[in-house]
Amino acid sequence: MTFVFEITDKTGRKIYLTKGRWTHITSPASLHPYMTNYYKHIKEEKAYLLVGVKYLNGKGFVITSFLIRKIMRR
């Protein structure tokens, strides 16, 4: 499995973004191809970046990411 990046979350667990997920997130067929250059768009859109992570066996994998206008509360 090829990773685009790896980061540690606030609980100390590793989160990975695979090349396959990055391709899915930035593909023209997805609902959010703007993610290719999202740093620029966050400032312009006045939005938050939401990153969906799934944890398996103590490791986190990015499932999706997109911009939202308001932070969702549970």
N, CA, C and O atoms as a Tripos MOL2 file, in Angstrom:
@<TRIPOS>MOLECULE
protein
  296   295    74     0     0
PROTEIN
NO_CHARGES

@<TRIPOS>ATOM
      1 N           0.8470   -1.1680    0.0000 N.3       1 MET1
      2 CA          0.0000    0.0000    0.0000 C.3       1 MET1
      3 C           0.8990    1.2390    0.0000 C.2       1 MET1
      4 O           1.8250    1.3330    0.8060 O.2       1 MET1
      5 N           0.6320    2.1810   -0.8920 N.am      2 THR2
      6 CA          1.4150    3.4060   -0.9980 C.3       2 THR2
      7 C           0.7140    4.5260   -0.2400 C.2       2 THR2
      8 O          -0.4750    4.7660   -0.4490 O.2       2 THR2
      9 N           1.4440    5.2160    0.6410 N.am      3 PHE3
     10 CA          0.8710    6.3040    1.4260 C.3       3 PHE3
     11 C           1.3120    7.6510    0.8680 C.2       3 PHE3
     12 O           2.4730    7.8310    0.4990 O.2       3 PHE3
     13 N           0.3660    8.6020    0.8090 N.am      4 VAL4
     14 CA          0.6740    9.9750    0.4140 C.3       4 VAL4
     15 C           1.2610   10.7040    1.6150 C.2       4 VAL4
     16 O           2.2150   11.4690    1.4780 O.2       4 VAL4
     17 N           0.6860   10.4640    2.7980 N.am      5 PHE5
     18 CA          1.2660   11.0030    4.0240 C.3       5 PHE5
     19 C           0.8260   10.1800    5.2190 C.2       5 PHE5
     20 O          -0.0990    9.3710    5.1510 O.2       5 PHE5
     21 N           1.5320   10.4210    6.3200 N.am      6 GLU6
     22 CA          1.2480    9.7680    7.6040 C.3       6 GLU6
     23 C           1.3360   10.8420    8.6680 C.2       6 GLU6
     24 O           2.2320   11.6860    8.6360 O.2       6 GLU6
     25 N           0.4020   10.8120    9.6150 N.am      7 ILE7
     26 CA          0.3840   11.7990   10.6940 C.3       7 ILE7
     27 C          -0.0860   11.0990   11.9640 C.2       7 ILE7
     28 O          -0.7270   10.0510   11.8820 O.2       7 ILE7
     29 N           0.2130   11.6460   13.1190 N.am      8 THR8
     30 CA         -0.2460   11.0950   14.3830 C.3       8 THR8
     31 C          -1.3760   11.9660   14.9200 C.2       8 THR8
     32 O          -1.2420   13.1880   14.9900 O.2       8 THR8
     33 N          -2.5040   11.3320   15.3050 N.am      9 ASP9
     34 CA         -3.6230   12.1120   15.8300 C.3       9 ASP9
     35 C          -3.3800   12.4820   17.2800 C.2       9 ASP9
     36 O          -2.3610   12.1020   17.8560 O.2       9 ASP9
     37 N          -4.3140   13.2280   17.8820 N.am     10 LYS10
     38 CA         -4.1200   13.7320   19.2420 C.3      10 LYS10
     39 C          -4.0950   12.6330   20.2970 C.2      10 LYS10
     40 O          -3.6710   12.8800   21.4260 O.2      10 LYS10
     41 N          -4.5470   11.4070   19.9500 N.am     11 THR11
     42 CA         -4.5040   10.2860   20.8970 C.3      11 THR11
     43 C          -3.2790    9.4060   20.6920 C.2      11 THR11
     44 O          -3.1160    8.3930   21.3710 O.2      11 THR11
     45 N          -2.4110    9.7980   19.7450 N.am     12 GLY12
     46 CA         -1.1820    9.0510   19.4990 C.3      12 GLY12
     47 C          -1.2890    7.9640   18.4410 C.2      12 GLY12
     48 O          -0.3190    7.2490   18.1880 O.2      12 GLY12
     49 N          -2.4570    7.8310   17.8190 N.am     13 ARG13
     50 CA         -2.6270    6.8180   16.7690 C.3      13 ARG13
     51 C          -2.1910    7.3860   15.4210 C.2      13 ARG13
     52 O          -2.3670    8.5750   15.1540 O.2      13 ARG13
     53 N          -1.6290    6.5380   14.5830 N.am     14 LYS14
     54 CA         -1.1820    6.9330   13.2430 C.3      14 LYS14
     55 C          -2.3880    6.9880   12.3020 C.2      14 LYS14
     56 O          -3.2820    6.1440   12.3600 O.2      14 LYS14
     57 N          -2.3880    8.0040   11.4340 N.am     15 ILE15
     58 CA         -3.4020    8.1340   10.3840 C.3      15 ILE15
     59 C          -2.6600    8.1670    9.0650 C.2      15 ILE15
     60 O          -1.6540    8.8630    8.9250 O.2      15 ILE15
     61 N          -3.1580    7.4130    8.0950 N.am     16 TYR16
     62 CA         -2.5310    7.3070    6.7820 C.3      16 TYR16
     63 C          -3.4950    7.7680    5.6990 C.2      16 TYR16
     64 O          -4.7020    7.5450    5.7930 O.2      16 TYR16
     65 N          -2.9570    8.4060    4.6770 N.am     17 LEU17
     66 CA         -3.7180    8.7080    3.4700 C.3      17 LEU17
     67 C          -3.0800    7.8870    2.3640 C.2      17 LEU17
     68 O          -1.9210    8.0980    2.0090 O.2      17 LEU17
     69 N          -3.8510    6.9430    1.8180 N.am     18 THR18
     70 CA         -3.3130    6.0970    0.7550 C.3      18 THR18
     71 C          -3.4210    6.8090   -0.5850 C.2      18 THR18
     72 O          -4.2390    7.7120   -0.7630 O.2      18 THR18
     73 N          -2.5960    6.3940   -1.5080 N.am     19 LYS19
     74 CA         -2.6330    6.9660   -2.8550 C.3      19 LYS19
     75 C          -4.0030    6.7470   -3.4910 C.2      19 LYS19
     76 O          -4.5060    7.6200   -4.1980 O.2      19 LYS19
     77 N          -4.6040    5.5910   -3.2460 N.am     20 GLY20
     78 CA         -5.9370    5.2960   -3.7920 C.3      20 GLY20
     79 C          -7.0070    6.2380   -3.2780 C.2      20 GLY20
     80 O          -7.8510    6.6930   -4.0510 O.2      20 GLY20
     81 N          -6.9880    6.5420   -1.9730 N.am     21 ARG21
     82 CA         -7.9650    7.4720   -1.3890 C.3      21 ARG21
     83 C          -7.7290    8.8750   -1.9220 C.2      21 ARG21
     84 O          -8.6890    9.5880   -2.2140 O.2      21 ARG21
     85 N          -6.4620    9.2930   -2.0560 N.am     22 TRP22
     86 CA         -6.1530   10.6240   -2.5950 C.3      22 TRP22
     87 C          -6.6720   10.7530   -4.0210 C.2      22 TRP22
     88 O          -7.2250   11.7860   -4.3960 O.2      22 TRP22
     89 N          -6.4920    9.6990   -4.8120 N.am     23 THR23
     90 CA         -7.0050    9.7050   -6.1900 C.3      23 THR23
     91 C          -8.5240    9.8380   -6.1790 C.2      23 THR23
     92 O          -9.0890   10.5860   -6.9760 O.2      23 THR23
     93 N          -9.1910    9.1080   -5.2680 N.am     24 HIS24
     94 CA        -10.6490    9.2060   -5.1570 C.3      24 HIS24
     95 C         -11.0860   10.6170   -4.7600 C.2      24 HIS24
     96 O         -12.0000   11.1800   -5.3630 O.2      24 HIS24
     97 N         -10.4360   11.1820   -3.7510 N.am     25 ILE25
     98 CA        -10.8190   12.5010   -3.2380 C.3      25 ILE25
     99 C         -10.6320   13.5910   -4.2860 C.2      25 ILE25
    100 O         -11.4430   14.5140   -4.3560 O.2      25 ILE25
    101 N          -9.5900   13.5080   -5.0980 N.am     26 THR26
    102 CA         -9.2790   14.5840   -6.0520 C.3      26 THR26
    103 C          -9.7250   14.2970   -7.4790 C.2      26 THR26
    104 O          -9.4620   15.1030   -8.3720 O.2      26 THR26
    105 N         -10.3850   13.1820   -7.7160 N.am     27 SER27
    106 CA        -10.7850   12.8500   -9.0900 C.3      27 SER27
    107 C         -11.9030   13.7720   -9.5710 C.2      27 SER27
    108 O         -12.7230   14.2190   -8.7700 O.2      27 SER27
    109 N         -11.9430   14.0590  -10.8680 N.am     28 PRO28
    110 CA        -13.0080   14.8920  -11.4230 C.3      28 PRO28
    111 C         -14.3930   14.2750  -11.2140 C.2      28 PRO28
    112 O         -15.3870   15.0000  -11.1880 O.2      28 PRO28
    113 N         -14.4740   12.9720  -11.0670 N.am     29 ALA29
    114 CA        -15.7660   12.2990  -10.8780 C.3      29 ALA29
    115 C         -16.2940   12.4540   -9.4520 C.2      29 ALA29
    116 O         -17.4820   12.2380   -9.2110 O.2      29 ALA29
    117 N         -15.4270   12.8250   -8.5030 N.am     30 SER30
    118 CA        -15.8750   12.9820   -7.1140 C.3      30 SER30
    119 C         -16.6520   14.2860   -6.9840 C.2      30 SER30
    120 O         -16.6450   15.1200   -7.8890 O.2      30 SER30
    121 N         -17.3120   14.4470   -5.8610 N.am     31 LEU31
    122 CA        -18.0790   15.6730   -5.6240 C.3      31 LEU31
    123 C         -17.2100   16.8120   -5.0990 C.2      31 LEU31
    124 O         -17.7040   17.9170   -4.8740 O.2      31 LEU31
    125 N         -15.9130   16.5490   -4.9020 N.am     32 HIS32
    126 CA        -15.0420   17.5800   -4.3570 C.3      32 HIS32
    127 C         -13.6410   17.5510   -4.9730 C.2      32 HIS32
    128 O         -12.6560   17.3850   -4.2530 O.2      32 HIS32
    129 N         -13.5400   17.7130   -6.3090 N.am     33 PRO33
    130 CA        -12.2330   17.7160   -6.9520 C.3      33 PRO33
    131 C         -11.3890   18.9390   -6.5880 C.2      33 PRO33
    132 O         -10.1860   18.9500   -6.8440 O.2      33 PRO33
    133 N         -12.0040   19.9720   -5.9910 N.am     34 TYR34
    134 CA        -11.2670   21.1630   -5.5700 C.3      34 TYR34
    135 C         -10.2300   20.8260   -4.5030 C.2      34 TYR34
    136 O          -9.3570   21.6480   -4.2250 O.2      34 TYR34
    137 N         -10.3020   19.6370   -3.8960 N.am     35 MET35
    138 CA         -9.3660   19.2560   -2.8460 C.3      35 MET35
    139 C          -7.9310   19.1860   -3.3370 C.2      35 MET35
    140 O          -7.0050   19.2020   -2.5250 O.2      35 MET35
    141 N          -7.7210   19.1090   -4.6520 N.am     36 THR36
    142 CA         -6.3610   19.0700   -5.1800 C.3      36 THR36
    143 C          -5.5640   20.2760   -4.6880 C.2      36 THR36
    144 O          -4.3820   20.1490   -4.3650 O.2      36 THR36
    145 N          -6.1950   21.4280   -4.6300 N.am     37 ASN37
    146 CA         -5.5380   22.6590   -4.1820 C.3      37 ASN37
    147 C          -6.2950   23.2620   -2.9970 C.2      37 ASN37
    148 O          -6.5140   24.4730   -2.9570 O.2      37 ASN37
    149 N          -6.6930   22.4330   -2.0380 N.am     38 TYR38
    150 CA         -7.6070   22.8980   -0.9940 C.3      38 TYR38
    151 C          -7.0430   24.0070   -0.1160 C.2      38 TYR38
    152 O          -7.8230   24.8040    0.4060 O.2      38 TYR38
    153 N          -5.7110   24.1040    0.0770 N.am     39 TYR39
    154 CA         -5.1920   25.1730    0.9340 C.3      39 TYR39
    155 C          -5.6240   26.5430    0.4260 C.2      39 TYR39
    156 O          -6.0180   27.4060    1.2110 O.2      39 TYR39
    157 N          -5.5530   26.7350   -0.8550 N.am     40 LYS40
    158 CA         -5.9690   27.9960   -1.4580 C.3      40 LYS40
    159 C          -7.4700   28.2070   -1.2700 C.2      40 LYS40
    160 O          -7.9070   29.3110   -0.9450 O.2      40 LYS40
    161 N          -8.2470   27.1670   -1.4690 N.am     41 HIS41
    162 CA         -9.6970   27.2880   -1.4140 C.3      41 HIS41
    163 C         -10.2490   27.4870   -0.0060 C.2      41 HIS41
    164 O         -11.2870   28.1290    0.1520 O.2      41 HIS41
    165 N          -9.6030   26.9690    0.9960 N.am     42 ILE42
    166 CA        -10.0990   27.1650    2.3580 C.3      42 ILE42
    167 C         -10.1760   28.6500    2.6760 C.2      42 ILE42
    168 O         -11.1830   29.1230    3.2040 O.2      42 ILE42
    169 N          -9.1290   29.3790    2.3620 N.am     43 LYS43
    170 CA         -9.1180   30.8090    2.6370 C.3      43 LYS43
    171 C         -10.1650   31.5370    1.7910 C.2      43 LYS43
    172 O         -10.8890   32.3940    2.2970 O.2      43 LYS43
    173 N         -10.2390   31.2040    0.5380 N.am     44 GLU44
    174 CA        -11.1820   31.8660   -0.3600 C.3      44 GLU44
    175 C         -12.6310   31.5260   -0.0390 C.2      44 GLU44
    176 O         -13.5090   32.3800   -0.1610 O.2      44 GLU44
    177 N         -12.8870   30.2950    0.3680 N.am     45 GLU45
    178 CA        -14.2510   29.8310    0.6170 C.3      45 GLU45
    179 C         -14.7320   30.0980    2.0370 C.2      45 GLU45
    180 O         -15.9180   29.9340    2.3210 O.2      45 GLU45
    181 N         -13.8400   30.5050    2.9330 N.am     46 LYS46
    182 CA        -14.1760   30.7180    4.3370 C.3      46 LYS46
    183 C         -14.8620   29.4780    4.8920 C.2      46 LYS46
    184 O         -15.9760   29.5460    5.4110 O.2      46 LYS46
    185 N         -14.1830   28.3580    4.7760 N.am     47 ALA47
    186 CA        -14.7480   27.0760    5.1820 C.3      47 ALA47
    187 C         -13.7260   26.2820    5.9890 C.2      47 ALA47
    188 O         -12.5460   26.6260    6.0500 O.2      47 ALA47
    189 N         -14.2130   25.2180    6.6010 N.am     48 TYR48
    190 CA        -13.3670   24.2960    7.3550 C.3      48 TYR48
    191 C         -13.1170   23.0510    6.5270 C.2      48 TYR48
    192 O         -13.9550   22.6480    5.7200 O.2      48 TYR48
    193 N         -11.9700   22.4510    6.7300 N.am     49 LEU49
    194 CA        -11.6560   21.1990    6.0600 C.3      49 LEU49
    195 C         -12.0600   20.0530    6.9790 C.2      49 LEU49
    196 O         -11.5210   19.9250    8.0780 O.2      49 LEU49
    197 N         -12.9970   19.2230    6.5450 N.am     50 LEU50
    198 CA        -13.4080   18.0440    7.2950 C.3      50 LEU50
    199 C         -12.7040   16.8400    6.6960 C.2      50 LEU50
    200 O         -12.7590   16.6240    5.4850 O.2      50 LEU50
    201 N         -12.0430   16.0550    7.5370 N.am     51 VAL51
    202 CA        -11.3460   14.8580    7.0800 C.3      51 VAL51
    203 C         -11.9710   13.6720    7.8010 C.2      51 VAL51
    204 O         -11.9430   13.5990    9.0290 O.2      51 VAL51
    205 N         -12.5380   12.7420    7.0320 N.am     52 GLY52
    206 CA        -13.1360   11.5350    7.5970 C.3      52 GLY52
    207 C         -12.0920   10.4420    7.7230 C.2      52 GLY52
    208 O         -11.4230   10.1030    6.7470 O.2      52 GLY52
    209 N         -11.9480    9.8790    8.9440 N.am     53 VAL53
    210 CA        -10.9410    8.8550    9.2180 C.3      53 VAL53
    211 C         -11.6350    7.6150    9.7720 C.2      53 VAL53
    212 O         -12.5380    7.7150   10.6030 O.2      53 VAL53
    213 N         -11.2040    6.4480    9.3040 N.am     54 LYS54
    214 CA        -11.6950    5.1720    9.8160 C.3      54 LYS54
    215 C         -10.5280    4.4730   10.5060 C.2      54 LYS54
    216 O          -9.4460    4.3710    9.9290 O.2      54 LYS54
    217 N         -10.7310    3.9920   11.7270 N.am     55 TYR55
    218 CA         -9.6890    3.3080   12.4790 C.3      55 TYR55
    219 C          -9.8780    1.7960   12.3990 C.2      55 TYR55
    220 O         -10.9710    1.2840   12.6430 O.2      55 TYR55
    221 N          -8.8080    1.0890   12.0570 N.am     56 LEU56
    222 CA         -8.7820   -0.3710   12.0130 C.3      56 LEU56
    223 C          -7.5260   -0.8490   12.7170 C.2      56 LEU56
    224 O          -6.4170   -0.4700   12.3410 O.2      56 LEU56
    225 N          -7.6920   -1.6740   13.7300 N.am     57 ASN57
    226 CA         -6.5470   -2.2270   14.4640 C.3      57 ASN57
    227 C          -5.5770   -1.1520   14.9530 C.2      57 ASN57
    228 O          -4.3600   -1.3270   14.8900 O.2      57 ASN57
    229 N          -6.1240   -0.0470   15.4390 N.am     58 GLY58
    230 CA         -5.2960    1.0200   15.9840 C.3      58 GLY58
    231 C          -4.6820    1.9580   14.9710 C.2      58 GLY58
    232 O          -3.9870    2.8990   15.3540 O.2      58 GLY58
    233 N          -4.9180    1.7300   13.6680 N.am     59 LYS59
    234 CA         -4.4000    2.6130   12.6250 C.3      59 LYS59
    235 C          -5.5710    3.3390   11.9770 C.2      59 LYS59
    236 O          -6.6350    2.7540   11.7730 O.2      59 LYS59
    237 N          -5.3760    4.6040   11.6560 N.am     60 GLY60
    238 CA         -6.4150    5.4030   11.0150 C.3      60 GLY60
    239 C          -6.1350    5.5770    9.5370 C.2      60 GLY60
    240 O          -4.9900    5.7690    9.1250 O.2      60 GLY60
    241 N          -7.1960    5.5090    8.7390 N.am     61 PHE61
    242 CA         -7.0750    5.6890    7.3010 C.3      61 PHE61
    243 C          -8.0590    6.7700    6.8560 C.2      61 PHE61
    244 O          -9.2420    6.7170    7.1940 O.2      61 PHE61
    245 N          -7.5650    7.7470    6.0970 N.am     62 VAL62
    246 CA         -8.4280    8.7930    5.5700 C.3      62 VAL62
    247 C          -9.3940    8.1530    4.5810 C.2      62 VAL62
    248 O          -8.9800    7.4600    3.6520 O.2      62 VAL62
    249 N         -10.6720    8.3890    4.7880 N.am     63 ILE63
    250 CA        -11.7130    7.8610    3.9110 C.3      63 ILE63
    251 C         -12.1460    8.9280    2.9090 C.2      63 ILE63
    252 O         -12.3150    8.6360    1.7260 O.2      63 ILE63
    253 N         -12.3270   10.1710    3.3810 N.am     64 THR64
    254 CA        -12.7410   11.2650    2.5170 C.3      64 THR64
    255 C         -12.3450   12.5870    3.1570 C.2      64 THR64
    256 O         -11.9400   12.6280    4.3190 O.2      64 THR64
    257 N         -12.4620   13.6480    2.4050 N.am     65 SER65
    258 CA        -12.2750   14.9950    2.9390 C.3      65 SER65
    259 C         -12.9800   15.9790    2.0290 C.2      65 SER65
    260 O         -13.0510   15.7960    0.8140 O.2      65 SER65
    261 N         -13.5050   17.0390    2.6520 N.am     66 PHE66
    262 CA        -14.2130   18.0600    1.8790 C.3      66 PHE66
    263 C         -14.3630   19.3040    2.7340 C.2      66 PHE66
    264 O         -14.1130   19.2720    3.9390 O.2      66 PHE66
    265 N         -14.7730   20.4050    2.1070 N.am     67 LEU67
    266 CA        -14.9690   21.6690    2.8180 C.3      67 LEU67
    267 C         -16.3830   21.7610    3.3440 C.2      67 LEU67
    268 O         -17.3310   21.3290    2.6890 O.2      67 LEU67
    269 N         -16.5220   22.3340    4.5530 N.am     68 ILE68
    270 CA        -17.8410   22.5970    5.1420 C.3      68 ILE68
    271 C         -17.8610   24.0250    5.6460 C.2      68 ILE68
    272 O         -16.8150   24.5780    5.9860 O.2      68 ILE68
    273 N         -19.0230   24.6220    5.6970 N.am     69 ARG69
    274 CA        -19.1440   26.0070    6.1560 C.3      69 ARG69
    275 C         -19.2600   26.1060    7.6890 C.2      69 ARG69
    276 O         -18.7800   27.0670    8.2900 O.2      69 ARG69
    277 N         -19.9000   25.1080    8.3120 N.am     70 LYS70
    278 CA        -20.0770   25.1200    9.7570 C.3      70 LYS70
    279 C         -19.5370   23.8290   10.3530 C.2      70 LYS70
    280 O         -19.6010   22.7700    9.7300 O.2      70 LYS70
    281 N         -19.0060   23.9280   11.5620 N.am     71 ILE71
    282 CA        -18.5330   22.7460   12.2620 C.3      71 ILE71
    283 C         -19.7420   21.9950   12.7950 C.2      71 ILE71
    284 O         -20.5910   22.5780   13.4690 O.2      71 ILE71
    285 N         -19.8210   20.7140   12.4980 N.am     72 MET72
    286 CA        -20.9380   19.8880   12.9430 C.3      72 MET72
    287 C         -20.6820   19.4370   14.3800 C.2      72 MET72
    288 O         -19.5730   19.0200   14.7140 O.2      72 MET72
    289 N         -21.6770   19.5190   15.2060 N.am     73 ARG73
    290 CA        -21.5800   19.0770   16.5980 C.3      73 ARG73
    291 C         -22.4180   17.8230   16.7770 C.2      73 ARG73
    292 O         -23.4920   17.6930   16.1880 O.2      73 ARG73
    293 N         -21.9230   16.8990   17.5930 N.am     74 ARG74
    294 CA        -22.7020   15.6850   17.8880 C.3      74 ARG74
    295 C         -23.4600   15.8700   19.1640 C.2      74 ARG74
    296 O         -24.1780   14.9670   19.5920 O.2      74 ARG74
@<TRIPOS>BOND
     1     1     2 1
     2     2     3 1
     3     3     4 2
     4     3     5 am
     5     5     6 1
     6     6     7 1
     7     7     8 2
     8     7     9 am
     9     9    10 1
    10    10    11 1
    11    11    12 2
    12    11    13 am
    13    13    14 1
    14    14    15 1
    15    15    16 2
    16    15    17 am
    17    17    18 1
    18    18    19 1
    19    19    20 2
    20    19    21 am
    21    21    22 1
    22    22    23 1
    23    23    24 2
    24    23    25 am
    25    25    26 1
    26    26    27 1
    27    27    28 2
    28    27    29 am
    29    29    30 1
    30    30    31 1
    31    31    32 2
    32    31    33 am
    33    33    34 1
    34    34    35 1
    35    35    36 2
    36    35    37 am
    37    37    38 1
    38    38    39 1
    39    39    40 2
    40    39    41 am
    41    41    42 1
    42    42    43 1
    43    43    44 2
    44    43    45 am
    45    45    46 1
    46    46    47 1
    47    47    48 2
    48    47    49 am
    49    49    50 1
    50    50    51 1
    51    51    52 2
    52    51    53 am
    53    53    54 1
    54    54    55 1
    55    55    56 2
    56    55    57 am
    57    57    58 1
    58    58    59 1
    59    59    60 2
    60    59    61 am
    61    61    62 1
    62    62    63 1
    63    63    64 2
    64    63    65 am
    65    65    66 1
    66    66    67 1
    67    67    68 2
    68    67    69 am
    69    69    70 1
    70    70    71 1
    71    71    72 2
    72    71    73 am
    73    73    74 1
    74    74    75 1
    75    75    76 2
    76    75    77 am
    77    77    78 1
    78    78    79 1
    79    79    80 2
    80    79    81 am
    81    81    82 1
    82    82    83 1
    83    83    84 2
    84    83    85 am
    85    85    86 1
    86    86    87 1
    87    87    88 2
    88    87    89 am
    89    89    90 1
    90    90    91 1
    91    91    92 2
    92    91    93 am
    93    93    94 1
    94    94    95 1
    95    95    96 2
    96    95    97 am
    97    97    98 1
    98    98    99 1
    99    99   100 2
   100    99   101 am
   101   101   102 1
   102   102   103 1
   103   103   104 2
   104   103   105 am
   105   105   106 1
   106   106   107 1
   107   107   108 2
   108   107   109 am
   109   109   110 1
   110   110   111 1
   111   111   112 2
   112   111   113 am
   113   113   114 1
   114   114   115 1
   115   115   116 2
   116   115   117 am
   117   117   118 1
   118   118   119 1
   119   119   120 2
   120   119   121 am
   121   121   122 1
   122   122   123 1
   123   123   124 2
   124   123   125 am
   125   125   126 1
   126   126   127 1
   127   127   128 2
   128   127   129 am
   129   129   130 1
   130   130   131 1
   131   131   132 2
   132   131   133 am
   133   133   134 1
   134   134   135 1
   135   135   136 2
   136   135   137 am
   137   137   138 1
   138   138   139 1
   139   139   140 2
   140   139   141 am
   141   141   142 1
   142   142   143 1
   143   143   144 2
   144   143   145 am
   145   145   146 1
   146   146   147 1
   147   147   148 2
   148   147   149 am
   149   149   150 1
   150   150   151 1
   151   151   152 2
   152   151   153 am
   153   153   154 1
   154   154   155 1
   155   155   156 2
   156   155   157 am
   157   157   158 1
   158   158   159 1
   159   159   160 2
   160   159   161 am
   161   161   162 1
   162   162   163 1
   163   163   164 2
   164   163   165 am
   165   165   166 1
   166   166   167 1
   167   167   168 2
   168   167   169 am
   169   169   170 1
   170   170   171 1
   171   171   172 2
   172   171   173 am
   173   173   174 1
   174   174   175 1
   175   175   176 2
   176   175   177 am
   177   177   178 1
   178   178   179 1
   179   179   180 2
   180   179   181 am
   181   181   182 1
   182   182   183 1
   183   183   184 2
   184   183   185 am
   185   185   186 1
   186   186   187 1
   187   187   188 2
   188   187   189 am
   189   189   190 1
   190   190   191 1
   191   191   192 2
   192   191   193 am
   193   193   194 1
   194   194   195 1
   195   195   196 2
   196   195   197 am
   197   197   198 1
   198   198   199 1
   199   199   200 2
   200   199   201 am
   201   201   202 1
   202   202   203 1
   203   203   204 2
   204   203   205 am
   205   205   206 1
   206   206   207 1
   207   207   208 2
   208   207   209 am
   209   209   210 1
   210   210   211 1
   211   211   212 2
   212   211   213 am
   213   213   214 1
   214   214   215 1
   215   215   216 2
   216   215   217 am
   217   217   218 1
   218   218   219 1
   219   219   220 2
   220   219   221 am
   221   221   222 1
   222   222   223 1
   223   223   224 2
   224   223   225 am
   225   225   226 1
   226   226   227 1
   227   227   228 2
   228   227   229 am
   229   229   230 1
   230   230   231 1
   231   231   232 2
   232   231   233 am
   233   233   234 1
   234   234   235 1
   235   235   236 2
   236   235   237 am
   237   237   238 1
   238   238   239 1
   239   239   240 2
   240   239   241 am
   241   241   242 1
   242   242   243 1
   243   243   244 2
   244   243   245 am
   245   245   246 1
   246   246   247 1
   247   247   248 2
   248   247   249 am
   249   249   250 1
   250   250   251 1
   251   251   252 2
   252   251   253 am
   253   253   254 1
   254   254   255 1
   255   255   256 2
   256   255   257 am
   257   257   258 1
   258   258   259 1
   259   259   260 2
   260   259   261 am
   261   261   262 1
   262   262   263 1
   263   263   264 2
   264   263   265 am
   265   265   266 1
   266   266   267 1
   267   267   268 2
   268   267   269 am
   269   269   270 1
   270   270   271 1
   271   271   272 2
   272   271   273 am
   273   273   274 1
   274   274   275 1
   275   275   276 2
   276   275   277 am
   277   277   278 1
   278   278   279 1
   279   279   280 2
   280   279   281 am
   281   281   282 1
   282   282   283 1
   283   283   284 2
   284   283   285 am
   285   285   286 1
   286   286   287 1
   287   287   288 2
   288   287   289 am
   289   289   290 1
   290   290   291 1
   291   291   292 2
   292   291   293 am
   293   293   294 1
   294   294   295 1
   295   295   296 2
@<TRIPOS>SUBSTRUCTURE
     1 MET1         2 RESIDUE 1 A MET
     2 THR2         6 RESIDUE 1 A THR
     3 PHE3        10 RESIDUE 1 A PHE
     4 VAL4        14 RESIDUE 1 A VAL
     5 PHE5        18 RESIDUE 1 A PHE
     6 GLU6        22 RESIDUE 1 A GLU
     7 ILE7        26 RESIDUE 1 A ILE
     8 THR8        30 RESIDUE 1 A THR
     9 ASP9        34 RESIDUE 1 A ASP
    10 LYS10       38 RESIDUE 1 A LYS
    11 THR11       42 RESIDUE 1 A THR
    12 GLY12       46 RESIDUE 1 A GLY
    13 ARG13       50 RESIDUE 1 A ARG
    14 LYS14       54 RESIDUE 1 A LYS
    15 ILE15       58 RESIDUE 1 A ILE
    16 TYR16       62 RESIDUE 1 A TYR
    17 LEU17       66 RESIDUE 1 A LEU
    18 THR18       70 RESIDUE 1 A THR
    19 LYS19       74 RESIDUE 1 A LYS
    20 GLY20       78 RESIDUE 1 A GLY
    21 ARG21       82 RESIDUE 1 A ARG
    22 TRP22       86 RESIDUE 1 A TRP
    23 THR23       90 RESIDUE 1 A THR
    24 HIS24       94 RESIDUE 1 A HIS
    25 ILE25       98 RESIDUE 1 A ILE
    26 THR26      102 RESIDUE 1 A THR
    27 SER27      106 RESIDUE 1 A SER
    28 PRO28      110 RESIDUE 1 A PRO
    29 ALA29      114 RESIDUE 1 A ALA
    30 SER30      118 RESIDUE 1 A SER
    31 LEU31      122 RESIDUE 1 A LEU
    32 HIS32      126 RESIDUE 1 A HIS
    33 PRO33      130 RESIDUE 1 A PRO
    34 TYR34      134 RESIDUE 1 A TYR
    35 MET35      138 RESIDUE 1 A MET
    36 THR36      142 RESIDUE 1 A THR
    37 ASN37      146 RESIDUE 1 A ASN
    38 TYR38      150 RESIDUE 1 A TYR
    39 TYR39      154 RESIDUE 1 A TYR
    40 LYS40      158 RESIDUE 1 A LYS
    41 HIS41      162 RESIDUE 1 A HIS
    42 ILE42      166 RESIDUE 1 A ILE
    43 LYS43      170 RESIDUE 1 A LYS
    44 GLU44      174 RESIDUE 1 A GLU
    45 GLU45      178 RESIDUE 1 A GLU
    46 LYS46      182 RESIDUE 1 A LYS
    47 ALA47      186 RESIDUE 1 A ALA
    48 TYR48      190 RESIDUE 1 A TYR
    49 LEU49      194 RESIDUE 1 A LEU
    50 LEU50      198 RESIDUE 1 A LEU
    51 VAL51      202 RESIDUE 1 A VAL
    52 GLY52      206 RESIDUE 1 A GLY
    53 VAL53      210 RESIDUE 1 A VAL
    54 LYS54      214 RESIDUE 1 A LYS
    55 TYR55      218 RESIDUE 1 A TYR
    56 LEU56      222 RESIDUE 1 A LEU
    57 ASN57      226 RESIDUE 1 A ASN
    58 GLY58      230 RESIDUE 1 A GLY
    59 LYS59      234 RESIDUE 1 A LYS
    60 GLY60      238 RESIDUE 1 A GLY
    61 PHE61      242 RESIDUE 1 A PHE
    62 VAL62      246 RESIDUE 1 A VAL
    63 ILE63      250 RESIDUE 1 A ILE
    64 THR64      254 RESIDUE 1 A THR
    65 SER65      258 RESIDUE 1 A SER
    66 PHE66      262 RESIDUE 1 A PHE
    67 LEU67      266 RESIDUE 1 A LEU
    68 ILE68      270 RESIDUE 1 A ILE
    69 ARG69      274 RESIDUE 1 A ARG
    70 LYS70      278 RESIDUE 1 A LYS
    71 ILE71      282 RESIDUE 1 A ILE
    72 MET72      286 RESIDUE 1 A MET
    73 ARG73      290 RESIDUE 1 A ARG
    74 ARG74      294 RESIDUE 1 A ARG
